[in-house]
Amino acid sequence: MVDADPRIDAAHAMPMAELVDRLQIAGLVRTSGELVGPCPSCGGKDRFGINLQKQIFNCRVCGAKGDQIALVQLALGMDFPAALEWLVGPRQELTPAQLAEQRRKREAAERRRHEAEEKARARTIRAARKIWFSTQPAEGTQVREYLTLRGITRERLPVLPPSIRFDPEARYMIPVSGTRDEWQTLHVGPAMVAAVVDPSGRVTAVHRTWLDLSQPKGKVILPDPHKDGELLPAKKVLGSKKGGAIRLASDRDARIMVMGEGLETTFSALVAHPYLEPASYWCGVDLGNMAGRRKLGPGLKYAGIPDMDDDRAWVPPESVRRLVFIQDGDSDPRLTRAKLEAGLRRAMMRRPGLSAAIAYPGEGKDLNDILMGDDHG
């Protein structure tokens, strides 16, 4: 057996923030424990992110992802050996004792990283649950008016699901630029709050949509204080969403489950209900949660192959016999479909006998666009 190159451990010990400076990657802004900005490979504005805690990066568009060595490969166009040498120099032979000490340090660092991740996860879950249990019922509030603006009228949905509530004074917070773990309140206002629950039914995250009913689609418009002319998203998730879902409708007798990425998309499917039998409608929150971790590498960007070692990825309940994912048409169609296919394939492998399908309303639109189009003739 050939020992792994000990320089790899040294490369992984280099902080990503320090490496970004060394590579002179421009345009990245620190936000919520990440550096976000244009991808060194495919550009864009905010498609690229570096998780400073996990020490990994990811591009939502081109699919580039990985560790410190992979970042050098991406930024400088090098192969693995050249990138490793650029980072830590040429290989030097180590004694068995030195190799054992490196392994010990690597394992200890991995334990510390895992413990820190679990503490951070528990902390955000507590914060999310505190918000959720301080909200009020959504019926009779701006939530009902917002959904009506989106075509989800009282006639179509007489009773709002208990997973949707209202916060009249939700705080929209952003990181203080140049600091760590410091936040500032950018906006306080009404928000629709949805509970993300894990397979056991425990609330682990909250999905909030800040409202401004004077806007055409009812969502608040928030200028980004760090980027002239750009807007912040009107929706944010706090807590741990992975493996969870927003359960808009759960029928105990349902064998069909329909899942959309966004709340409005899933609501639209719920009120349309094209089936003659009961169905459950859950919102997957985002594509990454619906897909889970995928296998990536040369030729695999659009392959839609799930990484089955991802044991926290979402899968439907065992009672579900048919799973339908809704594909929105307002993003890269090939990459979106690959992610959805990965999630469906994982589900079918975890739930033998499950059948699966993708519902696609067409490029450039989503299911809610179709529903609102019906409202306008």
C-alpha positions as CSV (number, residue, x, y, z in Angstrom):
1,M,0.0,0.0,0.0
2,V,1.4,3.4,-1.0
3,D,1.2,6.1,1.7
4,A,-0.9,9.2,0.8
5,D,1.2,12.3,0.0
6,P,1.7,14.0,3.3
7,R,1.6,17.4,1.6
8,I,-2.1,17.0,1.2
9,D,-2.6,17.4,4.9
10,A,-0.5,20.5,4.9
11,A,-2.6,21.9,2.0
12,H,-5.8,21.2,3.9
13,A,-4.4,23.1,6.9
14,M,-4.2,26.3,4.9
15,P,-7.2,28.6,5.8
16,M,-9.3,29.3,2.7
17,A,-9.4,33.1,3.4
18,E,-5.6,33.1,3.4
19,L,-5.5,31.1,0.1
20,V,-8.0,33.5,-1.5
21,D,-5.6,36.4,-0.8
22,R,-2.7,34.4,-2.1
23,L,-4.6,33.6,-5.3
24,Q,-5.8,37.2,-5.6
25,I,-9.4,36.1,-6.3
26,A,-11.3,39.3,-6.7
27,G,-14.9,40.3,-6.0
28,L,-15.6,38.0,-3.0
29,V,-17.7,39.4,-0.1
30,R,-18.0,37.9,3.3
31,T,-21.5,37.0,4.3
32,S,-22.7,34.6,7.0
33,G,-19.5,32.6,7.3
34,E,-18.9,32.5,3.6
35,L,-17.1,34.3,0.9
36,V,-19.5,34.9,-2.0
37,G,-19.0,36.4,-5.5
38,P,-18.1,35.6,-9.1
39,C,-16.7,32.2,-10.0
40,P,-13.0,32.3,-11.0
41,S,-14.0,29.9,-13.9
42,C,-17.4,30.9,-15.2
43,G,-17.9,34.4,-13.8
44,G,-21.3,35.6,-12.7
45,K,-22.0,37.7,-9.6
46,D,-22.8,35.6,-6.6
47,R,-22.9,32.0,-7.9
48,F,-19.6,31.1,-6.2
49,G,-19.2,30.5,-2.5
50,I,-16.4,29.5,-0.1
51,N,-17.5,28.0,3.3
52,L,-14.9,29.3,5.7
53,Q,-15.9,26.8,8.4
54,K,-15.9,23.6,6.3
55,Q,-13.0,24.9,4.1
56,I,-14.7,24.0,0.8
57,F,-16.0,25.9,-2.2
58,N,-18.8,25.5,-4.7
59,C,-20.2,27.1,-7.8
60,R,-23.9,26.7,-8.4
61,V,-23.6,27.1,-12.2
62,C,-20.5,25.3,-13.5
63,G,-20.5,22.8,-10.6
64,A,-16.9,23.4,-9.6
65,K,-16.3,22.4,-6.0
66,G,-13.7,21.0,-3.6
67,D,-10.9,21.8,-1.2
68,Q,-7.9,24.1,-1.2
69,I,-6.1,22.1,-3.9
70,A,-9.1,22.1,-6.1
71,L,-9.4,25.9,-5.7
72,V,-5.8,26.3,-6.9
73,Q,-6.6,24.0,-9.9
74,L,-9.7,26.1,-10.7
75,A,-8.1,29.5,-10.3
76,L,-4.8,28.8,-12.0
77,G,-5.8,26.1,-14.5
78,M,-3.3,23.6,-13.0
79,D,-3.5,19.8,-12.7
80,F,-3.5,18.2,-9.2
81,P,0.3,17.6,-8.8
82,A,1.1,21.2,-10.0
83,A,-1.5,22.7,-7.7
84,L,-0.2,20.7,-4.7
85,E,3.3,21.8,-5.4
86,W,2.2,25.5,-5.8
87,L,0.6,25.3,-2.4
88,V,3.1,23.5,-0.3
89,G,6.2,22.9,-2.4
90,P,7.9,19.7,-3.7
91,R,7.4,16.4,-1.9
92,Q,9.9,15.4,0.8
93,E,10.1,11.9,2.2
94,L,9.0,11.5,5.8
95,T,9.9,8.9,8.4
96,P,7.2,6.5,9.6
97,A,7.1,8.4,12.9
98,Q,6.5,11.7,11.1
99,L,3.8,10.2,8.9
100,A,2.0,8.8,12.0
101,E,2.2,12.2,13.7
102,Q,0.6,13.8,10.6
103,R,-2.2,11.2,10.6
104,R,-2.8,11.9,14.3
105,K,-3.0,15.7,13.7
106,R,-5.3,15.2,10.7
107,E,-7.7,13.0,12.7
108,A,-7.7,15.4,15.6
109,A,-8.4,18.3,13.2
110,E,-11.2,16.4,11.6
111,R,-12.8,15.7,15.0
112,R,-12.6,19.4,16.0
113,R,-14.1,20.4,12.7
114,H,-17.0,17.9,13.1
115,E,-17.6,19.1,16.7
116,A,-17.6,22.7,15.6
117,E,-20.1,22.0,12.8
118,E,-22.4,20.1,15.1
119,K,-22.3,23.0,17.7
120,A,-23.0,25.6,15.0
121,R,-25.9,23.4,13.7
122,A,-27.4,23.0,17.1
123,R,-27.1,26.8,17.7
124,T,-28.9,27.7,14.5
125,I,-31.6,25.2,15.1
126,R,-32.3,26.7,18.6
127,A,-32.5,30.2,17.0
128,A,-34.9,28.9,14.3
129,R,-37.1,27.2,16.9
130,K,-37.2,30.4,19.0
131,I,-38.4,32.3,16.0
132,W,-41.0,29.7,15.0
133,F,-42.6,29.4,18.4
134,S,-42.9,33.2,18.7
135,T,-44.9,33.5,15.5
136,Q,-48.7,33.8,15.2
137,P,-51.3,32.0,13.0
138,A,-51.2,33.1,9.4
139,E,-54.9,33.3,8.7
140,G,-56.2,36.9,8.7
141,T,-52.8,38.4,8.2
142,Q,-50.7,39.7,5.3
143,V,-49.8,36.1,4.5
144,R,-53.2,35.5,3.1
145,E,-53.0,38.7,1.0
146,Y,-49.6,37.8,-0.2
147,L,-50.7,34.3,-1.4
148,T,-53.7,35.8,-3.1
149,L,-51.3,38.1,-5.1
150,R,-49.5,34.9,-6.2
151,G,-52.8,33.3,-7.4
152,I,-53.2,31.1,-4.3
153,T,-56.7,32.5,-3.4
154,R,-59.0,31.6,-0.6
155,E,-61.3,29.8,-3.1
156,R,-58.4,27.6,-4.1
157,L,-57.0,27.1,-0.6
158,P,-59.7,27.7,2.0
159,V,-57.5,26.7,5.0
160,L,-53.8,27.6,5.3
161,P,-51.5,24.8,6.4
162,P,-50.3,24.9,10.0
163,S,-46.7,24.9,8.7
164,I,-47.2,28.5,7.6
165,R,-47.3,31.3,10.2
166,F,-46.8,35.0,10.4
167,D,-44.3,37.3,12.1
168,P,-45.3,41.0,12.0
169,E,-41.8,42.2,13.0
170,A,-39.3,39.8,11.5
171,R,-35.7,41.0,11.5
172,Y,-33.7,40.8,8.3
173,M,-30.1,40.6,9.4
174,I,-26.9,40.6,7.5
175,P,-23.2,40.2,8.6
176,V,-21.3,43.2,9.6
177,S,-18.7,43.7,6.8
178,G,-15.2,42.7,7.8
179,T,-16.2,41.0,11.1
180,R,-16.9,37.5,12.3
181,D,-20.2,36.5,13.9
182,E,-21.4,40.1,14.1
183,W,-24.8,41.0,12.6
184,Q,-26.7,44.2,11.8
185,T,-30.5,44.6,11.3
186,L,-31.2,45.9,7.8
187,H,-35.0,45.7,7.9
188,V,-37.8,44.9,10.3
189,G,-41.2,44.0,8.8
190,P,-43.9,41.5,8.2
191,A,-42.9,38.0,7.0
192,M,-44.5,34.7,6.1
193,V,-42.7,32.1,8.2
194,A,-42.6,28.4,7.2
195,A,-41.4,25.5,9.4
196,V,-38.8,23.2,7.9
197,V,-39.1,19.9,9.8
198,D,-36.9,16.8,9.8
199,P,-38.1,13.2,9.2
200,S,-39.2,13.0,12.8
201,G,-41.4,16.1,12.5
202,R,-39.1,18.3,14.6
203,V,-38.7,21.9,13.5
204,T,-35.0,22.4,12.5
205,A,-35.2,25.6,10.4
206,V,-37.5,28.5,9.4
207,H,-38.0,29.8,5.9
208,R,-39.0,33.5,5.9
209,T,-40.4,35.6,3.1
210,W,-40.4,39.3,3.9
211,L,-43.6,41.0,2.6
212,D,-44.5,44.3,0.9
213,L,-47.9,44.1,-0.5
214,S,-47.4,47.3,-2.5
215,Q,-45.0,45.4,-4.8
216,P,-46.4,43.5,-7.8
217,K,-45.5,40.1,-6.3
218,G,-45.8,41.1,-2.7
219,K,-42.2,40.7,-1.6
220,V,-40.0,43.4,0.0
221,I,-37.3,45.0,-2.1
222,L,-34.0,45.3,-0.2
223,P,-31.0,47.1,-1.9
224,D,-27.7,45.4,-1.1
225,P,-25.7,47.9,1.0
226,H,-22.4,46.3,-0.3
227,K,-23.2,46.2,-4.0
228,D,-24.6,49.2,-5.8
229,G,-27.6,48.5,-7.9
230,E,-28.1,44.9,-6.6
231,L,-30.9,43.5,-4.4
232,L,-30.8,41.1,-1.5
233,P,-33.2,38.1,-1.7
234,A,-36.5,38.6,0.0
235,K,-36.3,35.0,1.4
236,K,-33.9,33.6,3.9
237,V,-33.6,30.3,5.8
238,L,-32.2,30.0,9.3
239,G,-31.4,26.7,10.9
240,S,-30.6,23.2,9.5
241,K,-32.7,22.5,6.4
242,K,-30.8,19.4,5.1
243,G,-33.0,16.4,5.0
244,G,-36.0,18.4,6.0
245,A,-39.0,19.8,4.2
246,I,-41.9,22.3,4.6
247,R,-45.0,20.1,4.8
248,L,-47.8,22.0,3.1
249,A,-50.1,19.0,2.9
250,S,-49.6,15.5,4.3
251,D,-52.3,13.0,3.7
252,R,-52.0,9.9,5.8
253,D,-53.4,7.7,3.0
254,A,-51.3,9.4,0.2
255,R,-48.9,7.2,-1.8
256,I,-48.0,10.2,-4.1
257,M,-45.7,13.0,-3.0
258,V,-45.2,16.2,-5.0
259,M,-42.2,18.4,-4.1
260,G,-41.2,21.8,-5.5
261,E,-38.2,23.9,-4.7
262,G,-40.0,27.0,-3.7
263,L,-43.1,27.6,-1.6
264,E,-45.1,29.3,-4.3
265,T,-44.3,26.5,-6.7
266,T,-45.4,23.9,-4.2
267,F,-48.5,25.9,-3.3
268,S,-49.4,26.1,-6.9
269,A,-49.2,22.3,-7.3
270,L,-51.3,21.8,-4.2
271,V,-54.2,24.0,-5.4
272,A,-54.0,22.5,-8.9
273,H,-54.0,18.9,-7.5
274,P,-54.1,16.9,-10.8
275,Y,-54.5,13.5,-9.2
276,L,-57.7,11.5,-8.6
277,E,-56.2,10.1,-5.4
278,P,-54.7,11.7,-2.3
279,A,-51.3,13.3,-2.6
280,S,-48.9,15.0,-0.2
281,Y,-47.3,18.3,-1.1
282,W,-43.9,19.2,0.5
283,C,-41.6,22.1,-0.3
284,G,-37.9,21.0,-0.6
285,V,-36.6,24.6,0.2
286,D,-33.8,24.5,-2.4
287,L,-32.3,22.3,-5.1
288,G,-29.3,21.3,-3.0
289,N,-31.6,19.9,-0.3
290,M,-33.7,18.0,-2.9
291,A,-30.7,16.6,-4.7
292,G,-28.4,15.9,-1.9
293,R,-24.7,15.6,-2.6
294,R,-23.9,14.5,-6.1
295,K,-20.9,12.7,-7.6
296,L,-18.9,15.2,-9.7
297,G,-15.8,14.9,-11.9
298,P,-15.0,14.9,-15.6
299,G,-18.1,14.3,-17.6
300,L,-20.4,14.2,-14.5
301,K,-21.7,17.7,-14.3
302,Y,-25.0,16.8,-15.9
303,A,-25.0,13.1,-15.1
304,G,-27.3,13.4,-12.1
305,I,-25.6,10.6,-10.1
306,P,-26.2,10.8,-6.3
307,D,-23.4,10.4,-3.8
308,M,-25.0,7.6,-1.6
309,D,-22.5,8.3,1.2
310,D,-24.6,11.5,1.9
311,D,-26.6,10.0,4.8
312,R,-28.3,13.3,5.6
313,A,-29.8,13.9,2.2
314,W,-33.6,14.1,1.9
315,V,-35.6,11.0,1.0
316,P,-39.4,10.6,1.1
317,P,-41.2,8.6,3.8
318,E,-41.4,4.9,3.3
319,S,-45.2,5.1,2.6
320,V,-44.6,7.1,-0.6
321,R,-44.8,5.0,-3.8
322,R,-44.5,7.7,-6.4
323,L,-42.4,10.9,-6.1
324,V,-42.7,13.9,-8.4
325,F,-40.2,16.7,-8.4
326,I,-41.3,20.0,-10.0
327,Q,-38.6,21.7,-12.1
328,D,-38.6,25.5,-12.3
329,G,-37.8,26.9,-15.7
330,D,-36.0,30.1,-14.5
331,S,-32.5,28.6,-14.0
332,D,-30.0,26.5,-16.0
333,P,-32.3,23.7,-17.3
334,R,-29.6,21.1,-17.8
335,L,-28.0,21.6,-14.4
336,T,-31.4,21.9,-12.6
337,R,-32.5,18.6,-14.2
338,A,-29.3,16.8,-13.2
339,K,-29.8,17.8,-9.6
340,L,-33.4,16.7,-9.6
341,E,-32.5,13.4,-11.2
342,A,-29.8,12.8,-8.6
343,G,-32.4,13.3,-5.8
344,L,-34.9,11.0,-7.5
345,R,-32.3,8.3,-8.1
346,R,-31.3,8.5,-4.4
347,A,-34.9,8.2,-3.4
348,M,-35.5,5.2,-5.6
349,M,-32.3,3.5,-4.2
350,R,-33.3,4.2,-0.6
351,R,-37.0,3.2,-1.2
352,P,-37.1,0.1,-3.4
353,G,-40.3,0.0,-5.5
354,L,-40.6,3.8,-5.7
355,S,-41.4,5.3,-9.1
356,A,-40.4,8.9,-9.9
357,A,-40.9,11.7,-12.4
358,I,-40.1,15.3,-13.1
359,A,-42.8,17.8,-14.0
360,Y,-41.5,20.7,-16.1
361,P,-43.7,23.7,-17.0
362,G,-41.2,24.9,-19.6
363,E,-38.2,27.1,-20.0
364,G,-38.3,30.6,-18.4
365,K,-41.3,30.0,-16.2
366,D,-42.4,28.1,-13.1
367,L,-45.7,26.6,-12.0
368,N,-46.7,29.8,-10.2
369,D,-46.3,31.8,-13.4
370,I,-48.8,29.4,-15.0
371,L,-51.2,29.7,-12.1
372,M,-51.0,33.6,-12.1
373,G,-51.4,33.5,-15.9
374,D,-54.7,31.7,-15.4
375,D,-55.8,34.4,-13.0
376,H,-55.1,37.1,-15.7
377,G,-56.9,35.5,-18.5
